[in-house]
């Protein structure tokens, strides 16, 4: 798996330019619904959702290394399989060499006292964005950093930190975490939580650019193969992009550009289409290298500016299918 490359040991991680945050791998977990073809087999296995429970739907989750832009693990399961269950299944595995912990950031939909207790029992460091009225002790606190003692379902006590700060909208945001550094301020925790944003855009790449839901088959096995192939291609695209971005930065370091520039993800996916598989399966090492370099050179030619502090409106999507399931056009 691509996720293992560079994570086997410290030397491989450093050679790959791996980034840590105070000795921790900063990860995010997120989930999404996957629209599936309507067949009796898929309906029986994955289940349904939506109005009238008529839409055949799977549930996908990913554990994402934010700073290094790699999907460490991913799951596709029946719709009834909860996101917290998928998260725990992924976190049971060891994804990186010994001596490094994973600090996992969760959005507000993941919080429950039972789930937090499970993470504490496994010594998994976490940051939760808290929904209101879920932890009365946190709701009553003023802005700032606080340490509170909670009683878990098991009867054991645990100390966790509550961080409260204002958002630009005027809303008060609340984080709950077992991660603590003496020098960290509320603004530092705020910045740490908002490092989570790329996991949202990663699913946009998977679903809209690599076209996860544009399936090649209509069986459980075909759907599963397409899902894990998409996740593999997602990591390959990230690896190509990281190398291209480094060269683009070097090429433009003496130019007085208003923005920094990066490789265009759309162009990376387009360059992969129908060509990456032939390059990687080429038996001749010299021809294989030539084909991969051709793809890489094409990627470097298309750049887009990096505009900081952008926000993206998230419209509610209709349940209608984006793709006809017998017309795969992005392989």
GIMOMO-V14611 format. One record per pair of residues at least 6 apart in sequence whose ideal C-beta (glycine too) atoms are under 7 Angstrom apart, sorted by sequence separation. I is the first residue (numbers start at 0). J is the second residue. If there is no record, write none. Layout:
i & j
I & J
I & J
This chain:
i & j
5 & 11
6 & 12
35 & 41
47 & 53
48 & 54
132 & 138
150 & 156
151 & 157
165 & 171
166 & 172
205 & 211
206 & 212
215 & 221
216 & 222
281 & 287
5 & 12
47 & 54
63 & 70
64 & 71
94 & 101
118 & 125
131 & 138
214 & 221
47 & 55
48 & 56
63 & 71
129 & 137
148 & 156
149 & 157
163 & 171
164 & 172
214 & 222
47 & 56
61 & 70
62 & 71
76 & 85
163 & 172
251 & 260
278 & 287
281 & 290
5 & 15
35 & 45
45 & 55
46 & 56
62 & 72
148 & 158
149 & 159
163 & 173
215 & 225
45 & 56
74 & 85
136 & 147
214 & 225
5 & 17
45 & 57
61 & 73
115 & 127
146 & 158
147 & 159
161 & 173
162 & 174
278 & 290
42 & 55
60 & 73
90 & 103
136 & 149
247 & 260
277 & 290
278 & 291
41 & 55
59 & 73
60 & 74
74 & 88
146 & 160
147 & 161
161 & 175
162 & 176
174 & 188
247 & 261
59 & 74
74 & 89
145 & 160
211 & 226
247 & 262
32 & 48
59 & 75
144 & 160
145 & 161
159 & 175
160 & 176
278 & 294
72 & 89
110 & 127
159 & 176
244 & 261
37 & 55
57 & 75
58 & 76
109 & 127
144 & 162
159 & 177
174 & 192
211 & 229
244 & 262
36 & 55
57 & 76
58 & 77
110 & 129
160 & 179
243 & 262
275 & 294
34 & 54
35 & 55
57 & 77
58 & 78
72 & 92
103 & 123
105 & 125
110 & 130
143 & 163
209 & 229
274 & 294
35 & 56
57 & 78
103 & 124
105 & 126
107 & 128
140 & 161
142 & 163
164 & 185
34 & 56
35 & 57
56 & 78
58 & 80
60 & 82
72 & 94
101 & 123
102 & 124
103 & 125
104 & 126
105 & 127
106 & 128
107 & 129
141 & 163
142 & 164
240 & 262
33 & 56
71 & 94
86 & 109
105 & 128
107 & 130
110 & 133
140 & 163
142 & 165
162 & 185
209 & 232
32 & 56
33 & 57
58 & 82
100 & 124
137 & 161
205 & 229
209 & 233
240 & 264
270 & 294
60 & 85
164 & 189
32 & 58
33 & 59
60 & 86
83 & 109
162 & 188
58 & 85
62 & 89
82 & 109
240 & 267
270 & 297
30 & 58
31 & 59
83 & 111
205 & 233
236 & 264
239 & 267
270 & 298
30 & 59
60 & 89
142 & 171
204 & 233
30 & 60
48 & 78
87 & 117
29 & 60
46 & 77
47 & 78
83 & 114
236 & 267
267 & 298
28 & 60
29 & 61
45 & 77
46 & 78
201 & 233
236 & 268
266 & 298
44 & 77
45 & 78
46 & 79
90 & 123
28 & 62
116 & 151
236 & 271
266 & 301
26 & 62
27 & 63
116 & 152
137 & 173
262 & 298
26 & 63
116 & 153
262 & 299
26 & 64
27 & 65
119 & 157
137 & 175
263 & 301
26 & 65
113 & 152
232 & 271
262 & 301
263 & 302
24 & 64
25 & 65
112 & 152
235 & 275
262 & 302
263 & 303
25 & 66
134 & 175
144 & 185
261 & 302
33 & 75
143 & 185
260 & 302
261 & 303
260 & 303
129 & 173
260 & 304
261 & 305
26 & 71
129 & 174
260 & 305
20 & 66
128 & 174
129 & 175
258 & 304
259 & 305
127 & 174
258 & 305
18 & 66
126 & 174
127 & 175
258 & 306
18 & 67
17 & 67
126 & 176
125 & 176
30 & 82
125 & 177
126 & 178
243 & 295
247 & 299
124 & 177
242 & 295
246 & 299
124 & 178
30 & 85
243 & 298
247 & 302
208 & 264
239 & 295
243 & 299
208 & 265
272 & 329
273 & 330
28 & 86
119 & 177
272 & 330
209 & 268
239 & 298
204 & 264
208 & 268
128 & 192
126 & 191
126 & 192
2 & 69
2 & 70
2 & 71
2 & 72
24 & 95
24 & 99
26 & 101
28 & 103
23 & 99
26 & 102
102 & 178
22 & 99
23 & 100
24 & 101
25 & 102
26 & 103
27 & 104
28 & 105
29 & 106
23 & 101
23 & 102
19 & 99
28 & 109
20 & 102
12 & 96
9 & 96
6 & 94
8 & 96
104 & 192
6 & 95
7 & 96
6 & 96
104 & 194
104 & 195
23 & 124
217 & 324
212 & 321
213 & 322
212 & 322
214 & 324
210 & 322
215 & 327
214 & 327
213 & 327
213 & 328
213 & 329
210 & 329
209 & 329
65 & 194
65 & 195
70 & 201
65 & 197
65 & 198
63 & 198
63 & 201
61 & 201
75 & 223
75 & 226
73 & 230
21 & 180
70 & 230
70 & 233
70 & 234
69 & 234
59 & 226
27 & 195
69 & 237
25 & 194
29 & 198
68 & 237
29 & 199
27 & 198
31 & 202
29 & 202
68 & 241
44 & 219
41 & 217
33 & 211
34 & 212
36 & 214
40 & 218
41 & 219
33 & 212
38 & 217
40 & 219
36 & 217
41 & 222
35 & 222
1 & 231
2 & 234
1 & 234
1 & 235
1 & 238
54 & 318
49 & 318
34 & 320
36 & 324
